[in-house]
Amino acid sequence: MTVAQKSYRVLVADDHAVVRTGIKQLLEAQPGLEVCFEATTGVEAIEHVRKAKPDMVLLDLTMPEMNGIDAARQIREISPNTDILVLSMHYTEEIAREVLRSGARGYMLKSDANAELVTAVNRVRRGEQYFTGLLAATMAENFAQTKANGSEDSAIAGTPLTPREAEIIQLLAQGKSNKEAAAVLGVSTRTVESHRNHIMHKMEFESFSDMVRFAIRKNLVEP
């Protein structure tokens, strides 16, 4: 008696029902792939991951409440074994770099989904990366190489901080509240709180005062 192979469980997060339906039909036509949950916001996707730990999350880049990159960062913290593939309407090298930094394994254009989505999912499932188009693939390879060599560009030399994290430190060290910083950056207060917690952990700050002193040392704010 053979044991049935366990399905690879995928959560689809996109605020457009037509897109979710199309993705579900594409994936569930393949043996061994199962769309186990659907989400309409980044926050909802995170809650599903927290409860069910799916094998993969397909994340739309632009969603209500929290964008795909910020959601990817939280998902990586909550469930490190969950693969992440980010979907977008547009490609830029800057976005691709942020996708890589977020911990996602892949980034593809929605316009390529009909032809490439199943291939992308299967490659990520095997532990590989997948990026839309030759240009994105080249960029990803170069970025991965510089990261491996310890020469990854940073917003602040000698630190692992991203440009957005540097902005958050600067705003908070200037005395702005989480809500005020969120208004300046055009994101949710929850997103700022998430970045703040991630910064504290990444930089091993024991208190907010440590963050302020760091900002002063790096000339992000006036002493």
N, C-alpha and C positions, 0 to 999 in steps of 0.2 A: 504494500500500500504506500503510495507516494504522498508526501506532505505538500499541500498547496503552498506555493510561494507567496510570501507576504507582499501585499500591494505597497507601492511607494506612494505615500500620502501627501497630497499637495493642497496647500491653502492658496486660494486666488483672491488677491486684494486689489480691487479697482472700483471706483465709484460709478462706473457705467455698467448697467445690467447687461447690455448687449455685448460688451467686451467680455464680461465674466462668462456669459453663456457660450460665446464662441470659443473661448479658451477651454472651457469644460468639455465641449464636444470634441475638440481636437485631441485633448489628453486622454479622455476616457475611451476613445476609439483605439487606444494602444493598450496591449496586454500589460498588466502589472502596474498601470498608472491609475490613481483614484483621486478625484477632487473631493477632499473630505470636508472642507469648509469654504465659505465665501465671506469676504469682508468688504465694506464700503468705505472704510476710513483706516488710516494708519493705526489709530488707537484701538479700533476693533480687531485689527489683525494681531496686534500685540496681545490682546486679551485671549484670543483663540490659541496663540502660541503658548502662552502661559499655562493654559488649561490642558491642551492636547498634544503639544510638542510634535507637530507634523514633520515629515521628512524634508519638505521644501515649502518655501513661501514665494509666490510670484507677486511682486510688489509693483504697483503703478508708481511712477515717480512723483506725480502730482495728485494728491488726495486731500480731502478735507481733514482738518484737525492736526494732521501730522504728515509731512511728505515722506516719500519712500526711503530716502537716505537716512533721515532721522529714525524712522521706524526700523530700518535694517540694523542700525547700531544697537537699539534696544533689544531687538530679537536675538542678536548675537550674544548679548549678555544673559538673556533669559534662557536661551536654548542653543548653546554653542554647536550642537550637532545638526541643527536645522540649516539646510542649504538655502541660499537666497539668490533669486534671479530678479533683477530690476527691469521693468518695461517702461519705455518712454516714447513720446511722439517725436522727439527731436534728439539729435546727437551733437554733443560738443565734447572736446577733449577735457574741459574743466569738469563737466558732469561725470564723465567716465572716471576721472581721477577720484572724485568724491565717492563714486560708487565703490571703487576698489578700497578706498580707505574705510568705508563703512563696514567692510567685511563680507560684502556680497561676492558671489562667485561668478556672476554674469550680468551682462547689460545688453539689452537688445531693443531695437526699434519695433513698435507695434506694427508698423507697415510690413515688417519681415516675418511677423508671427505665423501667418498661414504656411509659409515655406520653411521656416527655421525653428519654430517653437519646440516641436518634439525633439529635434536634434539637440537643441540647446539644453532642454531638460535632461535628456539622457547623458549628455556630456558632463553636466554639473553633477548628476547623480553618480557618475563614475569618479568624482573628485577632481574633474578638470574645470578649467575656466572657459567661459564662452562670451564673446563680445561681437556685437553686430559689425559686419563690414571689415574690409582689410585694414582701413585706417585705424579703427578702434582696436583691432587685434594687435597691430603693430605697437600702438600706444601702450596697450596693456602689457605687452612683453617688455617694452623698454622700462615701464614703471616698475614692474616686478623685479627687473634686473637691478635697477638703481636702489630699490628697497633692500634687496638681498645684499648689496654691497655697502649698505649703511649710508648711502648718499641721497636718500629721499629728501626732496624739497620740504622744508617746514616753514610755517608762518613765522616762527621764532627760532633762530639758529640754535642748534644744540638741544632742541626739545622735540617731542613727537606731536606737538600741537598743530592742528589744522587751522586754516585761516578763520573759520567760523569760531573755533574755540578761542583763538586770540582775541577776536572781537568781543566775545562774551566776557572774557577776563577784563578787558579794558573797560567795558561799560559797567560791570559790577564794581570794579575797583574805583571807578569814578563816583560811586555812591548810588548808582541807579538800582532800583528794585528789579526783581525778576520780571514783573509786569512792564515796567518802563523799558527795560532792555528788549523785551519781546516786541514792544511797539516800535522801537527804533529799527529792529531787524525784520519786522514784518512776519514774525512767527508767533506761535502760541506760547503762553506762559509756561505750559508744561514742557515744551521743547527746550526753553531756556533752562528750566530746572533739571531736565535730563542732561543737557550739556554740562551744567555746573557740577552735577554729581560725577559725571564721567571725567571731567577735568580734575576734580579733587582726587579721584582714584588714580588716574593716569600719572599725575604729577606728585602723588603721595603727600598732598597738603593735608595737614591735620586740622586746620581751622581756616576760616575765611581770612583771618589776619595773615596767614601764610600766603594766600593768593594775592592779597594787596601788596605785601612786601615783594613778592615775585614781580608783580606788575611795575612797581617802582624801579626795581633793579634792571628790568628790561626796557625801561623808558616808555612804557605804555601809558603811564600817567605821571603827572607832576607830583613830587614828594610834598 
